[in-house]
Each structure stands twice: as C-alpha cells, then as structure tokens.
Amino acid sequence: MTAKLRYLSPEWRVVAERRLRADLPPERMNYITSSMSNIYLNCPDGKENYLLFRFEKGALQELKLGEGEPPAAEFRVVGEYGIFSQISQAELGSLKALMTGKLKLKGNMVKALKLASVCDRIGHAKTR
C-alpha cells in the first residue's frame, strides 16, 4: 500500500511528472506546444504556489513547482488551492471550473477552451 502524497509537495510533483510522461504521449496531447502556469491561492502553508507545465509538440518538457511569482507562460490560471485539488482528483472538470468562475484565466480564451480537454487529461493522469 502506498502512502498518500500531499498535493503539491515535491514528492507529489515527482510522481505527477512520471505519470504525465507515461500516460500522455504526444498524440494524446494533440501535439500541442504551449505553457500554462497554475497559480494556487490560499495554500495550506499560507503561501501562493504555482505549477508550470510546458509542452513541446505534445511532449512534456517541464513540470515546475514553486512559490511566489511563476515563470512566464502562454496561459495563467488562478484559483484557490482547494479547487485545483478537486480538479487533480478528477472531482471537478477544468472547463466547468473556468465557466463557473472558480478559476480565472489570463490568455487566449478561445485557445484555452480548445485545450480544456487536454487539461482534464493532465488531471486524470496525475490521479491515476
């Protein structure tokens, strides 16, 4: 039996990256080239954290976890830690969270809506 990892811990990031690489080959990611910073507000440690994803031709190039201001990305998604946690556990879809105002997006909304299913695939790969 494996111990439950704390969401957004360094250990969780390592497992999430391994699962993303194993479960999401470039063709499943529609060969996208993009980057996205998820900015987590009201984290349990009292800090603002981020998780940066960079994809090149559908392959994960970088998954970076940090605190404070994230690196530049094509998209910035801002929301409460609890909302992102629900998405990563496949309890809430990213598109629904965006459309109901639980997440705020900065970037091209049309492209982001096209990528919403990709974001859900990322969430499902991390929870498997």
N, C-alpha and C positions, 0 to 999 in steps of 0.2 A: 504494500500500500504506500502510495506516495503522499508526502505532506503537502498541504495546500499552500501555495505560494501567495505572498502578499502582493496584491495588484500594484504594479508599477515599481516593485522592488528591483534591484539589479538582477537578482536571481530569476524573477519573473521575465525580465527583458531577454535574458539568455534563452529561456525556454520558448518564449514567444517568437524570437528570431528563428530558432531551429524549426519550429512548426510552420512558420510562414514559408521558409525556404523549401521544406519538404512537401507542403500541401498546396502551394500556389505556384505552379510552373508558369512561365511567361505566357503560354497560350491561354491559361485560365484567367490571367490578369489582362487579357485582351492586348497584350504587348504595349501597355501604356508606359509613357515616360512622363513622370510627374513627381511632385513632392507635396507633402502635407505635414503641417505641424498641428498636433492636437495640444491645446493649452488647457490644463486641468486647474480649475479654481477650487478653493476650499478643500485641499487635500488633507488627509488625516494628520500629516506632520505640520500642518499650518502654513505650508509654503505653496507657491504656484509652481507646478511642474509642467514639463512638455514631453511629448513623444513625437519624434520626427521620423517620417517614412520617406525614403527616396527610392523610386523605381526607375529603371532604365530598360526600355524595350520589354517591360513586363517582369524583369528580374529585380528582386530586392537588392539594392545597393547599400542601403544604410538604414539602421533602426537605432536611433539615438535617444536616450533617456537623459533628462537633465532638469535643472531647476532655474527659474528666472526666465529671462527673455530667450526664446528659441531662435535657432538659425533661420535665415530667410527660406521661404518655401512658396510654391505656387498657391497653395491654399493654407489658410489658418482657420482652424475650427476651435472655438472657445466654448467651454461649458463646465458644469460642476463635475467634480470627481465622481460622484455617485451616478451621474448619467452615463459617463464614459464606461464606468464599471458595468452598468447594465448592458451596454452595447457589447462589451467584450465578452460577456457571459451569454450572449445571444438572447437576452431577455427583452431587448428593445432594438428595433432597426434604426440604422443611422438616418435614413430618409425620413422616417416618422419623427425622430428627434429634431431634425432640421425643420421640418414643416410645422411642427408644433411649438417652435421657438425654444426648445430645451437646449439646443446648440446654436451658436451663431457662426456664420461662415463669412470669411473675407476671401474673395477671389471670384472667378468667373462662375456665376450660379448655374448657367446652362451646362458648362462642362462638369461642374460638381454634381449636378443631378444625374448626368450620364455615368458618373463614377460612383454613385451611391451603392450600386450592387457590388462593385469592387470593394468598397469599404466594408460592406457586410461580409464578404468572403474573407477579408482580413480578420474581422472579429470572430468569425466562426473557426478559422484556422487556429487562432490563439486560444480558443476554449476547448478544442477537441481533446 
